[in-house]
């Protein structure tokens, strides 16, 4: 498992890039697989960068009905039942753009969501930085152009012990083993160009067309 670099605070940093909503969905699913109960995620980006869209896709990956996920700009916080590692959990989605003061946040039940194990996804976190845990993840979304988004994940070092953290590592642009076409790293069918190519490859193994040239040993299984 590798990450791109460490930020000024020494936090491991992963970088991903999306050229479509489908690509963003892949990144969101990878991120969702890393999340655990009680995590705090700071979502940073200019207006229109796609923070709420990313939250919607993360929530969908965790079993939330996507039609229920909306921007909490005027209500400040929405709560969604979700599934965390196969167990029932919840997501607290905050939008602090119109945040007034700490009393307003207390009235929403901030203390409760901090103590009940909810995953907290916070848009415009700079408005309430004084109330946020230091041991948090920051996701910075940059609006490159109409369709392209950049994602930078700065994660606490404590997250590196999670078995799924490798899911955040950027994949390489490769050639589809079936068609030879170049496959975008964030394609949902990676390393295949599409599901048809994937199924064709699977059929080759199932039918005996493909075969390994030597027995599999432990070193093969331990490779990333």
HELIX and SHEET records of a PDB file:
HELIX    1   1 UNK A   21  UNK A   34  1                                  14    
HELIX    2   2 UNK A   51  UNK A   61  1                                  11    
HELIX    3   3 UNK A   66  UNK A   68  5                                   3    
HELIX    4   4 UNK A  102  UNK A  107  1                                   6    
HELIX    5   5 UNK A  110  UNK A  115  1                                   6    
HELIX    6   6 UNK A  125  UNK A  131  5                                   7    
HELIX    7   7 UNK A  157  UNK A  161  5                                   5    
HELIX    8   8 UNK A  165  UNK A  168  5                                   4    
HELIX    9   9 UNK A  195  UNK A  206  1                                  12    
HELIX   10  10 UNK A  218  UNK A  222  1                                   5    
SHEET    1   A 8 UNK A   5  UNK A   6  0                                        
SHEET    2   A 8 UNK A  12  UNK A  18 -1                                        
SHEET    3   A 8 UNK A 149  UNK A 155 -1                                        
SHEET    4   A 8 UNK A 137  UNK A 143 -1                                        
SHEET    5   A 8 UNK A  40  UNK A  44  1                                        
SHEET    6   A 8 UNK A 119  UNK A 123  1                                        
SHEET    7   A 8 UNK A  87  UNK A  95  1                                        
SHEET    8   A 8 UNK A  77  UNK A  84 -1                                        
SHEET    1   B 2 UNK A 174  UNK A 175  0                                        
SHEET    2   B 2 UNK A 182  UNK A 183 -1                                        
END                                                                             
